[in-house]
Structure formats: C-alpha cells, structure tokens
Amino acid sequence: MILNKTLALWRQDFPLINELIALKETSWFNPNVARAAAALADVGLTAADVANASARLGRFAPYIARAFPETQVSHGIIESEIQAPPRLQAALEQRYTIARSGSLWIKKDFQLPISGSIKARGGIYEVLKHAEDLALEEGLLKITDDYALLASDDFRKFFNRYKIAVGSTGNLGLSIGMMGARLGFQVTVHMSAEARQWKKDQLRSHGVTVVEHDADFSAAVAQARRQAISDPCCHVIDDENSTCLFLGYAVAAERLKRQLDFAARTVDAEHPLFVYLPCGVGGSPGGVAFGLKLVFGDTVHCLFAEPTHSPCMLLGVYTGLHDAVSLQDFGIDNKTAADGLAVGRPSGFVGKAMQRLVDGYYTVCDEELFRLLALMEETEGMRLEPSALAGVPGMARVLTEQQGYRVRMRLTDSRLAHATHLVWATGGSMVPEPEMTGYLATGKKLLQEEAAGAAGGQDGIDFFQTRHGQNSGGSAG
Ligand SMILES: *Cc1c(COP(=O)(O)O)cnc(C)c1O
C-alpha cells in the first residue's frame, strides 16, 4: 500500500509508473503547462527577490575575488560561459537519428570556480546571505561597505562562533563547505552514501567536518536538521525546502540572457529557447527554470532530466504526490552512478511551485550517461561528471516526442529550425584525474560494445555496486 492505495492501482491510474519501475528511459511532457504570466504566481517569489539575490552577489564580489583569486578574472562573479558544440550536435543527430533543427549550446557550469558544479550558485549564495545577515545584525557591516573587508581575521573569528550544517550527495556539501570554511564558519556536511571520496577528502583538508552516512540524501538532510535543532548557533541549509538556495540559482537567467545577446542568439516566439537541466532534489533546475521564465516568459521551455534509477521529480509531479512519496515506496532503488542526482524524494517546494512552468521530464539510463560522457570528450574535449550529461539527450526527446507536445505548444518546424537547445552541463571540472579516466574508460567501452551490437540497451551493469565494491581509479566511478 502506498498512501492507502495498492501499487497495482497506482500502476493502473498512472501508467507511466510502469515504465519508471521497469527502469526504462522515458519522457513525459507536462500537460499542465500554463502561461508564464499566470503560473509564475504559483512560486511565491518574484523578480524583485531574484534582483535582490543578484545585488547581494554583487556586494560580495569584491570579497569573493579576494578570497578565491581564481575569480579575479570575472571580478568575483561566479559564472560560466556558453559554447556551441558543433561536433557533438552532429554526433547526436546521428546517434538519435534526428534531422538538423536548431542549434545546440552548452552552459559550462562544470567550470564554475570554487566547487566545479552548479552548486556553486545556490549553495554559495545561501552561505553568503547567512554571513551578511549575521554581520549586519551584529553591526559589523553596512550594505554600502566594500565587502572585501570580510576577508579579515576579525571577521573569521566572528563567523567562527557560528555553525552551518548541510545534507548532501557531494557537490552541495563541497560548495557550502568551501565557502563556509573560507569565511570562518564551523561547517558540518552530512554526506549520503553515494558521495565520492575525493569530495570528502577535499572538504576535510579545508577543515570541514564530514559525517558519512550509509543512507540516502533524505536521511543526510534529516541528520543536518537534527543537528541544528539542538544548537541555536547552527544554521541548516535545507536543500529540500530552501527558497534562498532557489534564488541563488535563479540569478543565472539574467546572466544567460546577456550571454545569448552577446552571441547574437535571438530568443522569441519564432526562436524558442529549450533548456535541459539535470535534476536531483530539484533546487538547482527549479531555481534556474524560475529565473528563465521570469526573463524569457513563454519563449523558454525547460525540461528536467533524471537517471532511470532516480526519477523522483518525475514521479512526484506526474502523480501529483510530490514529496509525499519516495522512489523506494514504488520499489525503485535510487542507485545511480550520477551521484549528484541520486535523490529518492523530491523537494516538495520546487515540484509544487514549478508544476505549471516545467515543460517536461525525462529519464536517462546510467549506460547512456557514460556513453555521452565519452562522446562529449571525444567530440568537444569537455570532461563532465555523469550527472552533467543528463541534459544531452533532451533535444532529441523534444524533436521525436509523440505526445502532442510540439503541437500544443505551437512549436512548428520553422520555429524549431530557429531554436536554441541549451544543455546545462552541471559539473565535472574538479573530478580527480584517475576518477575521470575511469569514467571515460567506462563510456568508451560501452560505446564500443554498442557499435559491436553487444550491449543492446541492457541495464545489467550495477555501477553503484561496482563503485562501492572496489573504489579503485579504474572502475566505473
Ligand atoms: C546537485 C546536482 C544536480 C541537481 O541539482 P538538484 O538541486 O539536486 O536538483 C545536477 N548536477 C550536478 C552535477 C549536481 O551536483
């Protein structure tokens, strides 16, 4: 029984559940999408909130530039470039048998400074907001000050009176730990089972307390919350519910608009923009998509991508049950090599807030993530972690869908011919070399097997087990 209903009845009422349980790659185009002008009101946050977040990041820029010298080139603004990958686009057209339609772009968040993933947006933003709140309250700082002064021993001593706790699958902890520790906070990161060893090692070397849990992300978040309840000096960063994180991600949209303008990519009804976002708990894709809808309205179409073993957001939105159910309730194991996406229960806030704003959700199997990882490096020389490839099949899913989506959204062939398809490449530049070598070897092997006709879409390789059984550099991850 799941919420007073048998599994058989759930399967009958929501047929797509059968595909999710069978771990088949699937796509679901959301029939409830509404006009941005109406649906943005569901979120409970506004353009003014995003503008505030953007202004706050601007105030902190002088501090960031001083504390992290690698950000001096961008004057302390943590941002990534966009790039067209023509060889990858050609390879994908062949791979998924689709005709040329529109152009493919990549948002290179794997190169974001400080933590090498999209979490450098929301995670770092919430730490900065908390630091600012504390310093303003104590009368140590005015918002008109040059925040570079935060890089002093006095401020480090002040922030050292306070603690930050967070539950993470790896990258959020890395972002919050690196930023929090630099400011002087006592940071504890509760890592879920899939967190990579190098992320824990790196955090510990920066003085962050890492608590390892042999449980999934939701359990790690619960631990972080428990720690904060008993300690008034401890701020918990709650990825399942935080609107602050969400706003940090949303700031990406106005910056993307400037980048697209600079690249002379028009976005309007005749030139739609599609954005493919890997989704774990939903905070990062949700926040980015919210920002995009504010900036581009109905001309942007956002799709969320999840591993076949961890489709928690698709399950939650499709059934309308959101965070009331977990993958495990439906017998889905949440075991994926895409560690950043290994989440069993979606954010309740994001799923509900965005349920009329996200065009679709799709799943990708781990084998395909690895093949695309190898293909990305082969064609464009970009090295990503498995989670970051989930957006890559999105363009083909849109162009081959048969659920009436393109008709409903008036995405005619001529509009699609002028479309920009943006793959949000969410992480990877900090993966240590031996581990990246292992990822690439796995991807290449799978591509070769596929070319030899041997693999045939099998789902038999248990990457999760491989990883935990023998944590050597040469294994799948
Ligand atoms: C965390 C993460 C995501 C997904 O973000 P959520 O906020 O959990 O949905 C995607 N890619 C990478 C590399 C991540 O670390």
Ligand as a Chemical Component Dictionary entry (heavy atoms), coordinates in Angstrom:
data_LIG
# 
_chem_comp.id                   LIG 
_chem_comp.type                 NON-POLYMER 
_chem_comp.pdbx_formal_charge   0 
_chem_comp.three_letter_code    LIG 
# 
loop_
_chem_comp_atom.comp_id 
_chem_comp_atom.atom_id 
_chem_comp_atom.alt_atom_id 
_chem_comp_atom.type_symbol 
_chem_comp_atom.charge 
_chem_comp_atom.model_Cartn_x 
_chem_comp_atom.model_Cartn_y 
_chem_comp_atom.model_Cartn_z 
_chem_comp_atom.pdbx_ordinal 
LIG C1 C1 C 0 23.142 18.607 -7.433  1  
LIG C2 C2 C 0 23.440 18.419 -8.858  2  
LIG C3 C3 C 0 22.431 18.456 -9.811  3  
LIG C4 C4 C 0 20.969 18.598 -9.473  4  
LIG O1 O1 O 0 20.652 19.623 -8.571  5  
LIG P1 P1 P 0 19.429 19.473 -7.561  6  
LIG O2 O2 O 0 19.322 20.801 -6.922  7  
LIG O3 O3 O 0 19.775 18.383 -6.599  8  
LIG O4 O4 O 0 18.240 19.085 -8.368  9  
LIG C5 C5 C 0 22.791 18.299 -11.136 10 
LIG N1 N1 N 0 24.068 18.105 -11.499 11 
LIG C6 C6 C 0 25.074 18.076 -10.603 12 
LIG C7 C7 C 0 26.476 17.871 -11.082 13 
LIG C8 C8 C 0 24.792 18.231 -9.253  14 
LIG O5 O5 O 0 25.775 18.189 -8.374  15 
# 
loop_
_chem_comp_bond.comp_id 
_chem_comp_bond.atom_id_1 
_chem_comp_bond.atom_id_2 
_chem_comp_bond.value_order 
_chem_comp_bond.pdbx_ordinal 
LIG C1 C2 SING 1  
LIG C2 C3 SING 2  
LIG C2 C8 DOUB 3  
LIG C3 C4 SING 4  
LIG C3 C5 DOUB 5  
LIG C4 O1 SING 6  
LIG O1 P1 SING 7  
LIG P1 O2 DOUB 8  
LIG P1 O3 SING 9  
LIG P1 O4 SING 10 
LIG C5 N1 SING 11 
LIG N1 C6 DOUB 12 
LIG C6 C7 SING 13 
LIG C6 C8 SING 14 
LIG C8 O5 SING 15 
# 
